Amino acid sequence: MELPAPRTLLFGLPLLLLVAVAALEGGWLSRTRGYDWKAYWASLADAVGRNLVNQLLGGGVVGLLLLGVAQLRIAEIAMDRWWHWVLLFLGQEFCYYWMHRADHRIRWFWLNHSVHHSPNQYTLASAYRLGWTGTITAAAVCFAPLVWLGFPVVAVLGALALNLFYQFWLHTELIGTLPRPVEYVFNTPAHHRVHHGSNPEYLDCNYGGVLIVFDRLFGTLREEQAGVPIRYGLVEPVHGYNPVKIALHAWWKMFADLRQARGWGETVQVLLGPPGYRPGKDI
């Protein structure tokens, strides 16, 4: 009997843990303030669909590019010193910040990332609703500089996986504001709730992964405002729980806008401009 592929185990075991914890949160909320179980199952279907798509596409564009960049690296970091890991962590956080910022400001990357922002209720299950087309939109190419500098591809992807795993606990309203030193340095549920707001006051902010310091450094930090409750979901909400619609809704809208585009200028703007751009209209 063949053993399960390591990639399948790496996906399946953490997902089962996250699903179980999210279900516990759902059970508690069902007894207190209400819980959207249909959204829970839609997020789970998204996670399963994503794994199937990734199995079909293999490493996708990101894997091929990072392996290609590895052939051009200017150094080779052996990861045999403690400070190598510190540098990788900080470098990964820096690249993640810019990848996440690009996810929100460049429509091509938003096509997939918008799936993560589609839940209209903010729960732990939202954390693993990440879309099916990430290997196509390939925002993770933002980590190529780390590979070019000499960090191993496996280490870079592993650091990204740990970053995403850390962010699971951020997706809840059950944890309030943490002590100020923690809030100053780290991404917390309070910071990430604001990031998921679709109110005009909360759009495009708090892009950090584990750390929030790059948001402070680059001026994208925003805190919840008194009297402005956070409205979760997208500016144009996705209604319904069909996982295919959730995964592809932004693609359908983009193709509709491409049909309306006149000339190369508007076509490029539809693909690479801000998500709010529409041909012939102001952003």
C-alpha positions in Angstrom: 0.0 0.0 0.0 1.3 3.4 -1.0 1.7 6.0 1.7 -0.2 9.3 1.2 1.8 11.9 -0.6 3.5 14.3 1.9 1.8 17.2 0.1 -1.6 15.7 0.9 -0.7 15.2 4.5 0.6 18.7 4.8 -2.7 20.0 3.5 -5.1 17.6 5.2 -3.9 17.4 8.8 -3.7 21.2 9.5 -7.0 21.7 7.7 -8.7 19.1 9.8 -7.4 20.9 12.9 -8.6 24.3 11.7 -12.0 22.9 10.6 -12.5 21.4 14.1 -11.6 24.6 15.9 -13.8 26.6 13.6 -16.7 24.2 14.3 -16.2 24.8 18.0 -16.4 28.5 17.5 -19.6 27.9 15.4 -21.1 25.9 18.2 -20.5 28.6 20.7 -21.7 31.4 18.5 -24.9 29.4 17.6 -25.9 29.5 21.3 -25.0 33.2 21.8 -25.2 35.5 18.8 -26.0 33.4 15.8 -23.7 31.6 13.3 -23.9 31.3 9.5 -23.3 27.5 9.1 -23.9 27.7 5.4 -20.9 30.1 5.1 -18.9 27.6 7.2 -19.6 24.8 4.7 -18.9 27.1 1.8 -15.5 27.9 3.3 -14.8 24.2 3.7 -15.8 23.5 0.2 -13.5 26.3 -1.0 -10.6 24.7 0.9 -11.3 21.3 -0.6 -11.7 22.7 -4.1 -8.5 24.7 -3.8 -6.5 21.5 -2.9 -8.0 19.7 -5.9 -7.2 22.5 -8.3 -3.7 22.7 -6.9 -3.2 19.0 -7.4 -4.2 19.4 -11.0 -2.0 22.4 -11.7 1.0 21.2 -9.7 3.3 24.0 -8.6 1.6 26.4 -11.0 3.2 29.6 -12.1 4.6 30.4 -8.7 6.5 27.1 -8.3 7.9 27.3 -11.8 9.0 31.0 -11.3 10.6 30.4 -7.9 12.5 27.4 -9.2 13.6 29.5 -12.2 14.7 32.3 -10.0 16.7 29.8 -7.8 18.9 29.2 -10.8 19.8 32.9 -10.9 20.4 33.4 -7.1 23.4 35.5 -6.2 24.2 33.6 -3.1 23.3 30.3 -1.3 22.1 30.6 2.3 22.6 27.3 4.1 20.1 28.0 6.9 22.6 26.7 9.4 22.8 29.8 11.6 20.0 31.1 13.8 20.2 34.6 12.3 19.5 33.0 8.8 16.1 32.1 10.1 15.6 35.6 11.6 16.5 37.2 8.3 14.1 34.8 6.5 11.3 35.7 8.9 11.8 39.4 8.5 12.3 39.1 4.7 9.2 37.0 4.4 7.1 39.4 6.4 8.3 42.3 4.2 7.5 40.4 1.0 4.2 39.3 2.5 3.2 42.9 3.3 3.8 44.0 -0.3 2.1 40.9 -1.8 -0.9 41.5 0.4 -0.9 45.2 -0.6 -0.8 44.2 -4.2 -3.6 41.8 -3.7 -5.8 44.7 -2.8 -4.5 47.4 -5.2 -4.0 45.3 -8.4 -7.1 43.7 -9.9 -5.3 40.7 -11.3 -4.2 39.6 -7.8 -7.6 40.7 -6.3 -9.3 38.1 -8.6 -8.3 35.4 -6.2 -7.8 37.3 -3.0 -11.3 38.7 -3.1 -12.6 35.2 -2.2 -10.9 35.5 1.2 -12.9 38.8 1.8 -16.2 37.4 0.6 -17.7 36.1 3.9 -20.2 38.5 5.3 -19.7 37.1 8.8 -16.2 37.2 10.4 -15.3 33.8 11.8 -12.4 31.4 12.0 -13.8 29.6 9.0 -13.1 32.7 6.9 -9.4 32.0 7.4 -9.3 29.0 5.1 -11.5 30.5 2.4 -8.6 31.5 0.1 -9.8 30.8 -3.5 -9.0 28.4 -6.2 -6.9 30.5 -8.7 -3.9 31.6 -6.6 -1.6 29.5 -8.7 -2.8 31.4 -11.8 -2.8 34.9 -10.5 0.5 34.1 -8.8 0.8 36.9 -6.3 3.3 34.8 -4.4 5.9 35.8 -7.0 6.5 38.7 -4.5 8.7 36.2 -2.6 11.0 35.7 -5.6 13.5 38.3 -4.2 14.1 36.0 -1.2 14.9 33.1 -3.5 17.2 35.3 -5.6 19.1 36.4 -2.5 19.8 32.8 -1.7 17.1 31.5 0.6 16.0 27.9 -0.4 12.6 27.7 -2.1 11.4 25.2 0.4 12.3 27.4 3.3 10.6 30.4 1.7 7.4 28.5 1.1 7.5 27.0 4.5 7.8 30.4 6.1 4.8 31.6 4.1 2.8 28.5 5.2 3.6 29.3 8.9 2.6 32.9 8.3 -0.8 31.8 7.0 -1.2 29.3 9.8 -0.6 32.1 12.3 -3.3 34.2 10.8 -6.0 31.6 11.5 -6.7 32.9 15.0 -7.0 36.4 13.8 -10.3 35.7 12.1 -12.6 36.0 15.1 -14.6 38.6 17.0 -14.2 36.5 20.2 -10.8 38.0 21.0 -10.8 41.7 21.9 -7.9 44.2 22.0 -4.7 42.7 23.4 -2.1 44.5 25.6 -0.6 47.6 23.8 2.9 46.2 23.3 1.4 43.2 21.5 -0.9 45.3 19.4 2.1 47.6 18.5 4.3 44.8 17.1 2.0 42.0 16.0 -0.9 41.5 13.8 -3.9 40.8 16.1 -7.6 40.0 15.7 -8.3 43.7 16.4 -6.0 44.8 13.5 -7.3 42.1 11.1 -11.0 42.8 11.8 -10.4 46.3 10.4 -8.6 44.8 7.4 -11.7 42.8 6.6 -14.0 45.8 6.8 -15.8 46.9 3.6 -16.6 50.3 5.0 -14.9 53.2 3.1 -13.2 54.1 6.4 -11.5 50.6 6.6 -10.6 49.8 3.0 -7.0 48.9 2.0 -5.2 48.8 5.4 -3.5 46.5 7.9 -1.7 44.3 5.3 0.7 42.6 7.8 1.0 38.9 8.3 2.5 38.1 11.7 3.8 41.6 12.2 2.0 44.9 12.0 5.2 47.0 12.0 5.4 47.4 8.2 1.9 48.9 8.2 3.2 51.4 10.8 6.3 52.1 8.7 4.5 52.6 5.4 1.4 54.4 6.7 -1.3 51.8 6.1 -2.2 51.1 9.7 -5.7 51.8 10.7 -7.7 51.1 13.8 -11.4 50.7 14.4 -13.2 54.0 14.8 -15.7 54.6 17.6 -19.2 54.8 16.1 -18.2 53.1 12.8 -18.9 49.4 13.3 -17.1 47.1 10.9 -19.2 45.8 8.0 -17.6 42.5 6.8 -17.6 41.2 3.3 -17.0 42.9 -0.1 -18.0 46.4 -1.2 -20.2 44.5 -3.7 -21.3 41.6 -1.5 -21.4 38.0 -2.7 -24.8 36.6 -1.8 -25.3 32.8 -1.7 -23.1 29.9 -0.8 -22.2 28.3 -4.1 -18.5 27.6 -3.9 -18.0 27.9 -7.7 -19.7 31.4 -7.6 -17.6 32.4 -4.6 -14.4 31.3 -6.3 -15.0 32.8 -9.7 -17.3 35.8 -9.1 -14.4 38.3 -9.6 -13.3 36.6 -12.8 -16.8 37.0 -14.3 -16.9 40.7 -13.4 -13.4 41.2 -14.9 -14.4 39.5 -18.2 -17.5 41.7 -18.3 -15.4 44.8 -17.9 -12.9 43.6 -20.5 -15.8 43.4 -23.0 -16.6 47.1 -22.2 -12.9 48.2 -22.5 -12.0 50.4 -25.4 -8.4 50.2 -26.5 -5.3 48.9 -24.8 -5.2 51.6 -22.2 -8.5 50.6 -20.6 -7.7 46.9 -21.1 -4.5 47.2 -19.1 -6.4 49.2 -16.4 -9.0 46.5 -16.1 -6.3 43.9 -15.6 -3.7 45.8 -13.6 -5.5 48.9 -12.2 -7.3 49.0 -8.8 -10.2 46.6 -8.3 -12.6 49.5 -8.4 -11.7 50.6 -11.9 -14.5 50.3 -14.5 -14.1 51.3 -18.2 -15.4 54.7 -18.8 -16.1 55.4 -15.1 -14.1 56.9 -12.3 -12.7 54.7 -9.6 
